[in-house]
Amino acid sequence: MVRRAAPSPGARALVVVALVVVLGLAAWQGPLVWEISGSGVFFVVFGPPAACAALALRVERVRGTVLAPAVVAALGLVSVAWGLVTLLSGGLYLLVPALLLLVAAMISWVDRRPDASTTR
């Protein structure tokens, strides 16, 4: 049976910051990427990290289970991998929101872990 837990406001705030950073990077480097490579590459470079951050925010807000931190961590790892794949085309900047997602997963896990006094 999956235990219900309260959502973590700290993790939710970090995920929102990660999403804002991805969108800020897209606004900052987007015109250059669009000019050099076109609209397809713009969505390929910035789409997966933005989708991971948006999905992590959805999971963190809706899922009241202890599995939510694992899902956010998995999305953070996907985002880290994507930042490393696109490293030569500015992906180094994309590692910042990816690492924020990993920190949010840790905070969410700490906030949702069972209290030692309630397990007895």
N, C-alpha and C positions, 0 to 999 in steps of 0.2 A: 504494500500500500504506500502511495506517495503522500508524504506529509505536506500539509499546507503551511505556508509561512508568509509573513507580511512582506510586501515589497520593500526594497531598500532605497530610501530617498537619496542617499549619497551616491549609490551606483547609478541611479537614474540621472542624477545631475551630471556625473562624468560621461555618461553615454550621450546626453544632450550636448555637452561640450565637444565630444568627439564628432558628432554630426555637424555641429557648427564649424568646426575646424575643417572638415572635409569640404563643406560647401564654400567656406572661405578660400581654401586652396583652389577649388574649381573656379571661383570668381577671379582669383589672383593670377593663376597660371593658365586658366581656360582660354583666354583670347590668343595667347601665344601657341598653345597646343592646337587650337582650332585653325589658326592661320597656317601653321606648318603642315598639319596632317589632316585636317578636316574634322567634320562633326563626328564621324564614326570613331575615330581614335579618342576624341574628347570623352565620349560616353564609355569607351572601353577602359580608359585610364581612371576616370573618377567614378564610374558607375558602381563597380563592386565594393569599394570602401564605403560609399554612401549607402548602398543597399545593406551592407553588414551593420552599419551604425543604426539605420532606421529599423531594421529587424531586431537588433539588440534592444532598442528602446521599446519596441512593441512587446517583446518577451518580458522585459523587466517591468513593464507596466501591467501586463495582463496576467502573466503566469504567476500564481501565488504558491508555487511549489519549490522544493529545494533543487529541482532540476534547472531552474532558470540561470543560476550562475554557470552551470556547465554549458548551456547553450550560448550564453554571452561570451564565455571563454573560447568556445569553438569558433564563433564568429570573429572574435579578436585574432585568433590564429589564422583564419582565412584571410583576414585583412593584412596581417603581418606578411603572410606568404605573397599576397598580391603586391604589397609595397616592395618586397624583395624582387619579385619578377619584373616589376616596372622600374627598377632602381635606376637604370640608365636614362629613363625619360622623366626624371623628377620624382621617382617613387620614394626617395629618401624622406621627402616631406610627408608622404602618406604613412610613414611609420609612426608619426606622432599620434594621430587618432587611433591607430591600431593598438598602440601601447596603452592609450587611455581606456580602450575597451577591455584590455587584459586587467588593468588595475580596477576597473569597475566590476569585473567578474570576481576579483578577490574581495572587494568590499561587500559585494552582494552575498558572497559565501559566508563571510564573517557575520554579517547582519542576520542571516537566515539560519545559522547553525543552531542546533538545539542547545538550550541552556542546561548546564549541568544540574541545576537544582530541580528542573522539571522532569528529568529522566529517572529520578529515584522513586 
